[in-house]
Amino acid sequence: MIPNAYRTVHCNEVRKSHIGQTVTLCGWVNSARDHGGVIFLDLRDREGLTQVVFRPEENADLAAKSHDLRDEDVLQITGKVAARLAGTENDKLGTGDVEIVATEMKILNKADVLPFQLDRELSNEDLRMKYRYLDLRRERLNRNIRTRHKITNAARNYLDAAGFVEVETPILSNPTPEGARDFLVPARLSPGKFFALPQAPQQYKQLMMVAGLERYFQIARCFRDEDLRADRQPEFTQIDIEASFIQRDDIVTLVEGLLAAMFKAGRGIDVPLPFPRMTYQEAMDRYGSDKPDTRFGIEINDMADVFANSGFKIFKSTLDNGGVVRAINAKGFAGITTGQMIRLNELAIEAGMKVKQLAFIKVERDANGVLEYKSPLWKFFGEEEKAALVQKLGVEENDIVFFYAGEWEDACNILGRVRLEIAHMQQLTKDSTALNFLWVVDFPLLAFDAESNGWVAVHHPFTRPKAEDEHLLGTDQNGKARAEAYDVVLNGYELGGGSIRIHEGDLQSKMFSVLGIGPEEQRHKFGHILDAFRFGAPPHGGLALGLDRIAMLVSGEDSIREVIAFPKNNKACDLMTDSPTNVDFKQLRELYVQSTWKPKVKDEAADAKA
C-alpha cells in the first residue's frame, strides 16, 4: 500500500496478527451501540468494517465524546488491536475476531441526517439517483463498481497481450447510420452546423484498418437518443474491437477468450470454451428471439407436418397460404391462474397478435381421474392429429400447449415473448447459476421497412454479405441475402455484435444504393470512407461488447444502472445534477440556436367547464 498520512491500515485489514499493535483507521460511522456506557462502533471504509470500542474506565473524555457520534460521521481512530471477548466473535466479518480499543479520535466531518438509511433497500429509485453519492456507499453498489473495474482491467490486459492497440476516436463527429437518433451539438465556430455524438466509432475504426494499425480496441463512450429500458442508457460504454486480415472464426475465438478472462476476473469462475453456435434462422424458429435464453426448454415447435391436412380450417388455410402453425408446451403449467393467462394474452397482443386470446390446450384429469384435453380446438382435430400432436410435443398431464397460426415473423415474436413470460411465471431461472453463452450467426443482411418502403441494414451498412449471397444484393432477392454478422449472447442478453466489413469501394457503394442512398448523398455523408477504400483497404472485421451489460451480468444485477456510477433514470434525467436543464438565452444566441419549445399552459377555464 502507498504510505498514507491518515491511516496505517484499511478497516478490513485488521486481523489477529495485529493484536497488541497500535493502528490508525479512517472511515464512516456505520453504526453505534451503547452497552451500559461502553460504546461499540462499526467503522466502515471501502474495504469493509472494523469494530471500535470506547471504554469509560480507560478514557472517560473520549467515551463521552463518542456518545455524540452520528451515522456517516467521518472519523480518524487510533487505538490498540485487541481480541474480542470469547463468544462475541463475528464469523461473518473478516475482522470479526478483533476490535480496536480507541485511544484517540478525530472527527474529520460531521454528517447531517440522511435522506434514507443506507442499510435498507430502497424502492424509490429516483431518491437513490438524487443522492447517488450516498447510494454508492452501500456495500452492494461499492462492490459492483469495483467489479466493473476488475473486468475492464482484465479486458485491457487480454487485448494488449493479443497485440491490440488502444486508440481514442473523436466524440464530436458526423451523424452515423446506427439505427437510433443522434445527440446533436451545435458548432459555434460553424454557424448553423452541428456535430453528432457517436453512436459507435464504426467508421473511425475501419479507417484505422485502412491506416494499417491492424489491431485496435477502445473502451468507447457511445451515445444514443432512444427510449430507455433496464439495460439501456443514453450514454453507455462498449469494448470496441477491430482487426485486419481476419475471418469470423478468428474474431469468435478472440472474444470467447476475452469474455472468459472478464468473468474470471469479476466472478472467479472458469467459462467453458468454445461457445455453441446457432444460426439466426434456428434461433428464431426454436426460441422466437435472436438472443435466446437457452437455460430452459419451452421451445417453439413447427406443427406444419401435424396439421398439413387438418380439418381445422384456420390451421389448414394458414399453411396453404404460406403461413406457419407453431406451438409451445409449458410443462406442468396447467394450473395457470386467470391473472397469468390475461398477462400472456396482453404480451401476445403487444407482440402483434391480431386476436384477443391465445389458442391453448390444457391437460388435466377430471373428477373421475380421466385425462382430459380442455380446449375448444380439441374437437376439431382428427385422431391421427391428436396422437401426432401429443407425441411431437411430449404432452403429459398438467401441461398446457399454446398455439399461434399466422406469419412466420409474428409467430416468432408472439411465442418468443410468451415463452419468456412463462419461464418467469414458473421461476425456471430464479436460482440458476448457469451461464449459457452462445453465438448467433448468419443474420439477414437486410430487412424491408414498410414505413419507408425501402430496405434497411439489419446491423449497419458496412456489414459484408456472405460470399455466396453477394449476387442477391440489388435484386428482388435482397431479403434472402445473409450477412457475415455474429452476436454473442448470454442467458437471453445480447453481450455484443459484430461483422466482417465491406472493404471494397464498389461493393460499399452498391450497398448504399440498395439502402436508398444515392451517389450525391454517398459523397456527402460517406465520401471519406469511400475515398479511403480506393487506397488499399485490407479485409477486416470486428465486434463491440456492451461493457455495462457484461458488468451487470457478472455482478448478478437486473439493471445496468446498478453498475454505472452516475446513471440517468428511466426518463434519461440526472436528478442529482438536475440535468438536462434550461440554457440561458445568451448561450443559445452564441450558438445561433433558437428554441421553439414552449411549456404547456393549463387552460383553467376549460378545466372548470369540464
Secondary structure, DSSP 8 states (H G I E B T S, - for coil): ----SS-SS-GGG--GGGTT-EEEEEEEEEEEEEETTEEEEEEEETTEEEEEEE-TTT-HHHHHHHTT--TT-EEEEEEEEEE--TT---TTSTTTTEEEEEEEEEEEE-----SS-TTS----HHHHHHTHHHHTTSHHHHHHHHHHHHHHHHHHHHHHHTT-EE----SSB----SSSB--EEE-TTSTT-EEE--S--HHHHHHHHHTT--EEEEEEEEE-B----TT--SEEEEEEEEEES--HHHHHHHHHHHHHHHHHHHH-----SS--EEEHHHHHHHHSSSS---SS----EE-HHHHTT-S-HHHHHHHHTT-EEEEEEETT-TT--HHHHHHHHHHHHHTT--SSS-EEEEEEE-TTS-EEEE-TTGGGS-HHHHHHHHHHHT--TT-EEEEEEE-HHHHHHHHHHHHHHHHHHTTTTTT-----EEEEE--BSEEEETTTTEEEESS-TTB-B-GGGGGGTTSTTGGG-BBSEEEEEETTEEEEEEEEB---HHHHHHHHHHTT--HHHHHHHHHHHHHHHTTT---EEEEEEEHHHHHHHHHT-S-GGGGSSS---TTS-BTTTTBS----HHHHHHTT-----------HHHHHH-
